[in-house]
């Protein structure tokens, strides 16, 4: 643990990515876990891994597999072309996303002082977004998240039963709101401390760092870093991938 608490300076630290991919993705309907659904004939997980490895700053990707599916995920990575300059490790995950990220962190060698956490369900994040997050941490941020301004007005409501009208409580100022994406980047020691000290329901790792009282900064996200959660998202992702292949030979 001493190596984690005394990491090298951020500008000199190596960068690793943890991809929790143990979820079932029930909102996409029955079938394979969400990360193993195909996009353009290739599992979304492979797209996500390639997106992270596209950054030359990333030298290790840790994929956190379903507890009973580590061998399957390892075989999947072995059968797809991945950048040779990047190392890939598969570890079994836990029952929750938070536990899976913690298990991924525990698998990192001590020389990795910067850690990105990326959703496997965001398969098309551009490499420029990955690099922007890493650069923010290298420049001194203990946590950085890619984010986009909101296009829609947001209402705070009093939750009601499904299908029932919900009373509106407030209208937050849209100019101050952002939709947060991944990868989220961290100084490793800070993220480890958050996972040691913060318990309870959390929706992202940056929120855990916020609960520590540490500052989190938002950097420019990208519209193609959207999360594939529902069937319509998959249709959009197929369209984006087809455009990339037509324009860039991706």
C-alpha positions in Angstrom: 0.0 0.0 0.0 2.9 2.3 0.5 3.4 2.5 -3.3 -0.1 3.7 -3.7 0.0 6.4 -1.0 3.3 7.8 -2.4 2.8 7.7 -6.2 5.2 9.3 -8.7 4.5 12.9 -9.7 1.4 12.9 -12.0 3.4 14.2 -15.0 5.7 11.2 -14.7 3.1 8.6 -13.7 2.0 5.9 -16.1 -1.7 5.7 -17.1 -4.0 2.7 -16.7 -7.7 2.2 -17.5 -10.2 0.2 -15.5 -13.2 -0.9 -17.5 -16.0 -2.4 -15.3 -17.9 -4.8 -17.6 -19.6 -7.1 -15.2 -23.2 -5.6 -15.6 -26.1 -7.3 -17.4 -27.5 -4.3 -19.2 -31.1 -5.2 -18.6 -32.4 -2.1 -20.3 -31.2 -3.4 -23.6 -33.4 -6.5 -23.1 -32.7 -10.2 -22.7 -29.6 -11.7 -24.1 -25.8 -11.3 -23.6 -24.4 -8.8 -21.1 -24.5 -5.3 -22.5 -20.7 -5.1 -22.9 -20.8 -8.2 -25.1 -23.6 -7.0 -27.4 -22.2 -6.5 -30.9 -21.8 -3.1 -32.6 -20.8 -3.4 -36.3 -20.3 -7.1 -35.7 -17.8 -6.5 -32.9 -18.6 -6.6 -29.1 -19.1 -3.2 -27.6 -16.4 -4.1 -25.0 -13.8 -4.5 -27.7 -14.7 -1.1 -29.2 -14.4 0.4 -25.7 -11.0 -1.3 -25.1 -9.7 -0.1 -28.5 -10.9 3.4 -27.7 -8.9 3.5 -24.5 -5.8 1.9 -26.1 -5.9 4.4 -28.9 -4.4 6.9 -26.5 -0.6 6.6 -26.6 -0.6 7.6 -22.9 -2.5 4.5 -21.9 -0.2 1.5 -21.4 -2.5 -0.9 -19.4 -6.2 -1.7 -19.7 -7.8 -3.8 -16.9 -11.2 -5.3 -17.9 -13.3 -6.3 -15.0 -15.4 -9.2 -16.2 -18.6 -10.8 -14.8 -17.6 -12.9 -11.8 -18.2 -16.1 -13.7 -17.1 -14.8 -17.1 -13.5 -13.8 -16.8 -12.3 -16.7 -19.1 -14.8 -15.8 -21.7 -13.8 -12.1 -21.7 -10.1 -13.1 -21.8 -10.8 -15.3 -24.9 -12.7 -12.4 -26.5 -9.8 -10.0 -26.1 -7.4 -12.7 -27.4 -9.4 -13.1 -30.6 -9.5 -9.4 -31.6 -6.7 -7.2 -32.8 -5.6 -4.9 -30.1 -2.6 -2.4 -30.0 0.6 -4.2 -29.2 2.0 -1.3 -27.2 -0.8 -1.7 -24.6 -1.1 -4.5 -22.0 -4.4 -6.0 -21.2 -5.5 -7.8 -18.0 -8.9 -9.4 -17.2 -10.0 -9.8 -13.6 -13.3 -11.1 -12.2 -15.6 -8.4 -10.8 -18.0 -8.1 -7.9 -21.7 -7.8 -7.4 -21.8 -4.0 -7.8 -20.0 -1.5 -10.1 -18.2 0.0 -7.1 -16.9 -3.4 -6.0 -15.8 -4.1 -9.6 -13.9 -0.9 -9.9 -12.2 -1.6 -6.6 -11.1 -5.0 -7.8 -9.8 -3.4 -10.9 -7.8 -0.9 -8.9 -6.3 -3.7 -6.8 -5.0 -5.4 -10.0 -2.9 -2.3 -11.0 0.9 -2.5 -10.6 2.3 0.3 -8.3 3.9 2.4 -11.1 0.5 3.4 -12.4 -0.2 6.8 -10.8 -3.1 7.9 -13.1 -6.2 5.8 -13.5 -9.1 6.2 -15.9 -12.4 4.5 -15.2 -14.4 3.9 -18.4 -17.9 2.5 -19.1 -17.8 -0.4 -21.4 -21.2 0.9 -22.7 -19.5 4.0 -24.1 -17.8 2.3 -27.1 -17.2 5.2 -29.4 -15.5 7.8 -27.2 -12.9 9.7 -29.4 -9.2 9.5 -28.5 -9.0 13.3 -28.1 -11.5 13.1 -25.2 -9.3 10.4 -23.5 -6.2 12.5 -23.9 -7.9 15.6 -22.6 -8.9 13.8 -19.4 -5.4 12.4 -18.9 -3.8 15.8 -19.5 -6.0 17.4 -16.9 -4.8 14.9 -14.3 -1.2 15.3 -15.4 -1.5 19.0 -14.9 -2.6 18.6 -11.3 -6.3 17.7 -11.1 -7.0 14.8 -8.7 -10.2 14.1 -10.7 -11.4 15.1 -14.1 -14.5 14.2 -16.0 -15.6 14.8 -19.6 -18.9 16.7 -19.7 -21.3 18.3 -22.2 -23.7 21.2 -21.7 -27.4 20.1 -21.6 -29.6 20.7 -24.6 -32.8 20.3 -22.6 -34.2 22.2 -19.7 -34.1 20.1 -16.6 -36.9 19.9 -13.9 -36.5 18.7 -10.4 -39.6 16.7 -9.5 -41.2 14.8 -6.6 -41.0 11.2 -7.7 -44.3 9.4 -8.1 -45.5 6.0 -9.1 -44.8 5.0 -12.7 -47.2 6.7 -15.1 -48.4 9.1 -12.5 -47.9 12.9 -12.8 -44.9 14.2 -10.8 -45.1 17.6 -9.2 -42.3 20.0 -10.4 -40.2 21.3 -7.5 -37.7 23.5 -9.3 -36.0 24.4 -12.6 -32.2 24.4 -12.2 -30.2 26.9 -14.2 -29.3 25.0 -17.3 -26.1 27.0 -18.0 -24.6 25.5 -14.7 -25.5 21.9 -15.5 -23.4 19.3 -17.4 -24.0 15.7 -18.6 -21.0 13.7 -17.4 -19.4 11.0 -19.5 -16.4 8.7 -19.2 -13.5 8.0 -19.1 -13.2 9.8 -15.7 -9.5 10.3 -14.7 -8.0 10.3 -11.3 -4.8 10.5 -9.3 -4.6 6.9 -8.2 -4.1 7.6 -4.5 -7.2 9.8 -4.4 -9.4 7.2 -6.2 -8.1 4.4 -3.9 -8.9 6.5 -0.8 -12.4 7.2 -2.1 -13.1 3.4 -2.6 -11.7 2.8 0.9 -13.8 5.5 2.7 -17.0 6.0 0.7 -19.9 3.5 0.9 -23.5 3.6 -0.2 -25.1 4.2 -3.6 -23.0 6.2 -6.0 -23.5 6.8 -9.7 -19.9 7.5 -10.7 -16.4 7.5 -9.2 -16.1 11.3 -9.4 -19.0 11.5 -7.1 -17.1 9.4 -4.5 -14.1 11.8 -4.8 -16.5 14.7 -4.3 -17.7 13.1 -1.0 -14.1 13.1 0.2 -14.2 16.9 -0.2 -11.6 16.8 -3.1 -12.1 19.0 -6.1 -13.3 17.6 -9.4 -12.9 19.4 -12.7 -15.0 19.1 -15.9 -13.3 19.1 -19.3 -14.7 19.0 -22.8 -16.7 15.9 -23.6 -17.9 14.7 -27.0 -21.3 13.9 -28.4 -20.0 10.5 -29.6 -19.1 9.4 -26.1 -22.8 8.6 -25.4 -23.8 5.6 -23.3 -25.5 2.7 -25.1 -28.3 1.9 -22.7 -31.5 1.4 -24.7 -32.1 -0.2 -28.1 -32.4 3.3 -29.8 -28.8 4.1 -28.5 -27.6 1.0 -30.3 -29.2 2.2 -33.6 -27.4 5.6 -33.2 -24.1 3.8 -32.3 -24.3 1.7 -35.5 -24.9 4.9 -37.5 -21.9 6.6 -36.0 -19.7 3.6 -36.6 -20.9 3.3 -40.2 -20.0 7.0 -40.8 -16.6 6.5 -39.3 -15.9 3.5 -41.5 -17.0 5.4 -44.5 -15.0 8.6 -43.7 -12.0 7.3 -42.0 -11.7 3.6 -42.7 -12.2 3.0 -39.0 
